[in-house]
Each structure stands twice: as structure tokens, then as C-alpha cells.
Amino acid sequence: MSSKKIIKSAFESMLFLWGEPLEIKAAADVFGIKNEEAVEYLDELAREYEEEGRGLRIRKIGKSYQMTTAAENEEFIERLCTPVKVKRLSQSALEVLAIIAYRQPVSKGEMEAIRGVRCDRVVEGLLKKELICEKGRSQAVGRPILYGTTDNFLRQFGFSSIKELPEIEDLEGVLTTDDEDTLMGADGTEQLTLTLDESENF
């Protein structure tokens, strides 16, 4: 077996075992290769899974890769798994998250100027869910904290990078206005379904 096949085989095992997104650098360090070489092998592995129509997929999330199930098998997985009560983001949380995603890095003052209401509690909730994080401080008066989205945001909503966000003109189509507040992923499927109870309604 060639060294390339050995590395790809090992990467496959590592992705399966790791569960969470595996950082490119961590994968590369295992074999003492450059990050660019690790990306080449991981991308090739991902293409093989896609082309063979496998039940699993390898998805790039920021500077990491993760093994996931194929979207088209969702119906069958749901039949197998016991329904689990999930939580949904409130409409206000989705609105703030959308502002951060499109305007990042952005301060709370800028968010509040756009929405017309305070965002402190919503931002706190999004931070706890690790959908956003602090990205430094603005040079404006008072040097307010700037916020941006995280790799967890990309993973939850099915994006490989922030560049895959829908055009801003399509924002109304991204946020639902019915009883279910969800944000759609890059493949058109619902990626995050969070229902807030009264104690967590932010």
C-alpha cells in the first residue's frame, strides 16, 4: 500500500473515531506533513465518498473536516432513531445571528441600530451555544467588543465556509416566519432546530 493510501486510510479512521470536526493541522501533524498536503488527501477522500454514493460524507467546516451522514438518508435515519425533543432558536436570536453572519465582525451597538432593540440577552445566549464568539475590539469610542460566527455555526447550518451564505437579498427566504424558527443550510435542508423553553427564551 502506497504512503498516500496509508494516510488516506488513516484519515478515514481518524474522522470516524473523532466525531467532532478534525482540524487540518491536527491531522497533518500525525504524519508530519504540510497542511496543504493533508487538505489534498482529505478533499480526495471526500470526493470518493461523494462519487460512490456512500451513506457517509466528509464535509469541510472552516479549517476542519468532519464525517457526517448523507443528507438523502435523513428519512431512514429518523425512522431508526427515537424522536428526540430538540430546541429551536427564537426569531430574535435568528435575526441577531443573521446580522452577525453577514456583517461580522460587528458590535452589539451596530446590531441594536439595525434591529432597533437591545441585544444583550440574545448575544449572551448565542455565545453559550457557541454559535458566535468575540473577534476582538473596535477602534470606535469605548472600544466595544466585536462578534463573529464560529466553526460550530458552520457545522450546525451545513456551510463549509462563510462564503456559502445566501445572498443578502435572500435573507427573508433564509429565516422562516412561521411557528418553526429555523435557518436553512447550504443544501436546502434544515440544519439547526432549536426550540427554546420559557427559561431560555432569548
C-alpha positions as a Markdown table, in Angstrom:
| # | Residue | x | y | z |
|---|---|---|---|---|
| 1 | Met | 0.0 | 0.0 | 0.0 |
| 2 | Ser | 1.4 | 3.4 | -1.0 |
| 3 | Ser | 2.1 | 6.1 | 1.6 |
| 4 | Lys | -0.8 | 8.1 | 0.1 |
| 5 | Lys | -3.3 | 5.3 | 0.6 |
| 6 | Ile | -2.0 | 4.7 | 4.1 |
| 7 | Ile | -2.5 | 8.3 | 5.0 |
| 8 | Lys | -6.0 | 8.5 | 3.4 |
| 9 | Ser | -7.0 | 5.3 | 5.2 |
| 10 | Ala | -5.7 | 6.6 | 8.5 |
| 11 | Phe | -7.6 | 9.9 | 7.9 |
| 12 | Glu | -10.8 | 8.0 | 7.3 |
| 13 | Ser | -10.3 | 6.1 | 10.6 |
| 14 | Met | -9.5 | 9.3 | 12.4 |
| 15 | Leu | -12.6 | 11.1 | 11.2 |
| 16 | Phe | -14.8 | 8.2 | 12.2 |
| 17 | Leu | -13.3 | 8.0 | 15.6 |
| 18 | Trp | -13.0 | 11.7 | 16.3 |
| 19 | Gly | -16.7 | 12.5 | 15.8 |
| 20 | Glu | -16.2 | 16.3 | 16.2 |
| 21 | Pro | -14.6 | 18.3 | 13.4 |
| 22 | Leu | -11.0 | 17.3 | 13.0 |
| 23 | Glu | -8.6 | 20.3 | 12.5 |
| 24 | Ile | -6.4 | 20.1 | 9.4 |
| 25 | Lys | -3.3 | 20.9 | 11.4 |
| 26 | Ala | -4.0 | 18.1 | 13.9 |
| 27 | Ala | -4.5 | 15.6 | 11.0 |
| 28 | Ala | -1.3 | 16.8 | 9.3 |
| 29 | Asp | 0.8 | 16.7 | 12.5 |
| 30 | Val | 0.0 | 13.0 | 12.9 |
| 31 | Phe | 2.0 | 12.2 | 9.8 |
| 32 | Gly | 4.4 | 15.2 | 9.9 |
| 33 | Ile | 3.1 | 16.5 | 6.6 |
| 34 | Lys | 2.2 | 20.0 | 5.4 |
| 35 | Asn | -1.4 | 21.3 | 6.0 |
| 36 | Glu | -1.8 | 21.7 | 2.2 |
| 37 | Glu | -1.0 | 18.0 | 1.7 |
| 38 | Ala | -3.4 | 17.0 | 4.3 |
| 39 | Val | -6.1 | 19.1 | 2.7 |
| 40 | Glu | -5.4 | 17.4 | -0.7 |
| 41 | Tyr | -5.9 | 13.9 | 0.8 |
| 42 | Leu | -9.0 | 14.9 | 2.7 |
| 43 | Asp | -10.6 | 16.6 | -0.3 |
| 44 | Glu | -9.8 | 13.5 | -2.4 |
| 45 | Leu | -11.3 | 11.3 | 0.3 |
| 46 | Ala | -14.4 | 13.5 | 0.4 |
| 47 | Arg | -14.8 | 13.2 | -3.5 |
| 48 | Glu | -14.6 | 9.5 | -3.3 |
| 49 | Tyr | -17.4 | 9.2 | -0.8 |
| 50 | Glu | -19.5 | 11.6 | -2.9 |
| 51 | Glu | -18.8 | 9.8 | -6.2 |
| 52 | Glu | -19.5 | 6.4 | -4.8 |
| 53 | Gly | -22.8 | 7.5 | -3.3 |
| 54 | Arg | -21.8 | 6.3 | 0.2 |
| 55 | Gly | -24.0 | 6.7 | 3.2 |
| 56 | Leu | -21.4 | 8.8 | 4.9 |
| 57 | Arg | -19.9 | 12.0 | 3.7 |
| 58 | Ile | -16.8 | 14.0 | 4.6 |
| 59 | Arg | -17.5 | 17.7 | 4.9 |
| 60 | Lys | -15.2 | 20.6 | 5.3 |
| 61 | Ile | -16.0 | 23.1 | 8.0 |
| 62 | Gly | -13.7 | 26.1 | 8.2 |
| 63 | Lys | -10.3 | 24.7 | 8.9 |
| 64 | Ser | -11.6 | 21.3 | 9.9 |
| 65 | Tyr | -13.2 | 18.2 | 8.3 |
| 66 | Gln | -16.0 | 16.0 | 9.8 |
| 67 | Met | -17.6 | 12.7 | 8.8 |
| 68 | Thr | -21.4 | 13.1 | 8.5 |
| 69 | Thr | -24.3 | 11.1 | 7.2 |
| 70 | Ala | -25.6 | 11.6 | 3.7 |
| 71 | Ala | -28.5 | 14.1 | 3.6 |
| 72 | Glu | -30.6 | 11.9 | 1.4 |
| 73 | Asn | -30.7 | 9.2 | 4.1 |
| 74 | Glu | -32.3 | 11.5 | 6.7 |
| 75 | Glu | -35.7 | 9.9 | 6.4 |
| 76 | Phe | -34.3 | 6.4 | 7.1 |
| 77 | Ile | -32.2 | 7.6 | 10.0 |
| 78 | Glu | -35.3 | 9.3 | 11.5 |
| 79 | Arg | -37.2 | 6.0 | 11.3 |
| 80 | Leu | -34.4 | 4.2 | 13.2 |
| 81 | Cys | -33.8 | 6.8 | 15.9 |
| 82 | Thr | -36.2 | 7.5 | 18.7 |
| 83 | Pro | -37.5 | 11.0 | 18.3 |
| 84 | Val | -35.6 | 13.4 | 20.5 |
| 85 | Lys | -37.0 | 16.7 | 21.7 |
| 86 | Val | -34.9 | 19.4 | 20.3 |
| 87 | Lys | -34.6 | 23.1 | 20.9 |
| 88 | Arg | -35.2 | 25.9 | 18.4 |
| 89 | Leu | -33.7 | 29.4 | 18.2 |
| 90 | Ser | -36.2 | 32.2 | 18.8 |
| 91 | Gln | -36.9 | 34.6 | 16.0 |
| 92 | Ser | -35.0 | 37.3 | 17.7 |
| 93 | Ala | -32.0 | 35.0 | 18.1 |
| 94 | Leu | -32.1 | 34.1 | 14.4 |
| 95 | Glu | -32.3 | 37.8 | 13.5 |
| 96 | Val | -29.2 | 38.7 | 15.5 |
| 97 | Leu | -27.4 | 35.6 | 14.3 |
| 98 | Ala | -28.1 | 36.6 | 10.7 |
| 99 | Ile | -26.8 | 40.2 | 11.3 |
| 100 | Ile | -23.6 | 38.8 | 12.8 |
| 101 | Ala | -23.1 | 36.3 | 10.0 |
| 102 | Tyr | -23.5 | 39.0 | 7.3 |
| 103 | Arg | -21.9 | 42.0 | 9.0 |
| 104 | Gln | -19.1 | 40.3 | 11.0 |
| 105 | Pro | -17.1 | 41.5 | 12.8 |
| 106 | Val | -19.9 | 43.6 | 14.3 |
| 107 | Ser | -20.6 | 45.2 | 17.7 |
| 108 | Lys | -23.7 | 45.0 | 19.8 |
| 109 | Gly | -24.3 | 48.7 | 19.2 |
| 110 | Glu | -24.4 | 48.0 | 15.4 |
| 111 | Met | -26.8 | 45.1 | 15.9 |
| 112 | Glu | -29.1 | 47.2 | 18.0 |
| 113 | Ala | -29.0 | 50.0 | 15.5 |
| 114 | Ile | -30.2 | 47.6 | 12.8 |
| 115 | Arg | -32.9 | 45.8 | 15.0 |
| 116 | Gly | -34.0 | 48.8 | 17.0 |
| 117 | Val | -33.9 | 46.9 | 20.3 |
| 118 | Arg | -31.3 | 45.8 | 22.8 |
| 119 | Cys | -29.5 | 42.5 | 22.0 |
| 120 | Asp | -27.6 | 41.8 | 25.3 |
| 121 | Arg | -29.5 | 38.7 | 26.3 |
| 122 | Val | -29.7 | 37.3 | 22.7 |
| 123 | Val | -25.9 | 37.7 | 22.3 |
| 124 | Glu | -25.3 | 36.0 | 25.6 |
| 125 | Gly | -27.5 | 33.1 | 24.5 |
| 126 | Leu | -25.7 | 32.7 | 21.2 |
| 127 | Leu | -22.3 | 32.8 | 23.0 |
| 128 | Lys | -23.4 | 30.0 | 25.3 |
| 129 | Lys | -24.5 | 27.9 | 22.3 |
| 130 | Glu | -21.1 | 28.6 | 20.7 |
| 131 | Leu | -22.7 | 29.9 | 17.5 |
| 132 | Ile | -20.8 | 33.2 | 17.9 |
| 133 | Cys | -17.6 | 34.3 | 19.6 |
| 134 | Glu | -15.7 | 37.5 | 20.3 |
| 135 | Lys | -13.5 | 38.7 | 17.5 |
| 136 | Gly | -11.6 | 41.5 | 19.2 |
| 137 | Arg | -12.5 | 45.1 | 19.8 |
| 138 | Ser | -13.5 | 48.0 | 17.6 |
| 139 | Gln | -11.4 | 51.1 | 17.3 |
| 140 | Ala | -14.5 | 53.2 | 17.9 |
| 141 | Val | -15.1 | 55.2 | 21.1 |
| 142 | Gly | -15.3 | 52.8 | 24.1 |
| 143 | Arg | -13.7 | 50.0 | 22.0 |
| 144 | Pro | -16.8 | 47.8 | 22.0 |
| 145 | Ile | -16.4 | 44.0 | 21.6 |
| 146 | Leu | -16.8 | 42.7 | 18.0 |
| 147 | Tyr | -18.6 | 39.4 | 17.3 |
| 148 | Gly | -18.4 | 36.9 | 14.6 |
| 149 | Thr | -19.7 | 33.4 | 13.8 |
| 150 | Thr | -17.8 | 30.2 | 14.8 |
| 151 | Asp | -17.0 | 26.9 | 13.2 |
| 152 | Asn | -19.9 | 25.4 | 15.2 |
| 153 | Phe | -22.2 | 27.8 | 13.4 |
| 154 | Leu | -20.9 | 26.5 | 10.0 |
| 155 | Arg | -21.3 | 22.9 | 11.2 |
| 156 | Gln | -24.9 | 23.4 | 12.5 |
| 157 | Phe | -26.1 | 25.2 | 9.4 |
| 158 | Gly | -24.3 | 23.0 | 6.8 |
| 159 | Phe | -21.8 | 25.5 | 5.4 |
| 160 | Ser | -18.2 | 24.8 | 4.6 |
| 161 | Ser | -17.3 | 28.5 | 4.9 |
| 162 | Ile | -19.0 | 31.8 | 5.5 |
| 163 | Lys | -18.8 | 32.4 | 1.7 |
| 164 | Glu | -21.6 | 29.9 | 1.2 |
| 165 | Leu | -24.2 | 32.2 | 3.0 |
| 166 | Pro | -27.1 | 33.1 | 0.7 |
| 167 | Glu | -27.2 | 36.5 | -0.9 |
| 168 | Ile | -28.3 | 39.2 | 1.5 |
| 169 | Glu | -31.3 | 39.8 | -0.8 |
| 170 | Asp | -32.5 | 36.2 | 0.0 |
| 171 | Leu | -32.4 | 36.8 | 3.7 |
| 172 | Glu | -36.2 | 36.6 | 4.1 |
| 173 | Gly | -36.1 | 33.2 | 2.5 |
| 174 | Val | -33.4 | 32.0 | 4.9 |
| 175 | Leu | -35.4 | 32.9 | 8.1 |
| 176 | Thr | -38.8 | 31.3 | 8.5 |
| 177 | Thr | -41.6 | 33.4 | 9.8 |
| 178 | Asp | -43.9 | 30.5 | 10.8 |
| 179 | Asp | -44.1 | 28.8 | 14.1 |
| 180 | Glu | -40.8 | 27.0 | 13.4 |
| 181 | Asp | -37.8 | 29.3 | 13.5 |
| 182 | Thr | -35.0 | 27.6 | 11.6 |
| 183 | Leu | -32.1 | 28.6 | 9.4 |
| 184 | Met | -31.7 | 26.6 | 6.2 |
| 185 | Gly | -28.3 | 25.0 | 5.3 |
| 186 | Ala | -26.4 | 25.3 | 2.1 |
| 187 | Asp | -28.1 | 22.1 | 0.7 |
| 188 | Gly | -31.5 | 23.5 | 1.4 |
| 189 | Thr | -32.2 | 21.2 | 4.4 |
| 190 | Glu | -33.0 | 22.4 | 7.9 |
| 191 | Gln | -29.7 | 22.3 | 9.7 |
| 192 | Leu | -30.5 | 23.8 | 13.1 |
| 193 | Thr | -33.7 | 23.1 | 15.0 |
| 194 | Leu | -33.6 | 24.6 | 18.5 |
| 195 | Thr | -36.8 | 25.1 | 20.5 |
| 196 | Leu | -36.4 | 27.3 | 23.5 |
| 197 | Asp | -38.4 | 26.7 | 26.7 |
| 198 | Glu | -39.6 | 29.7 | 28.7 |
| 199 | Ser | -36.5 | 29.8 | 30.8 |
| 200 | Glu | -34.2 | 30.0 | 27.7 |
| 201 | Asn | -36.3 | 32.3 | 25.5 |
| 202 | Phe | -33.9 | 34.9 | 24.3 |
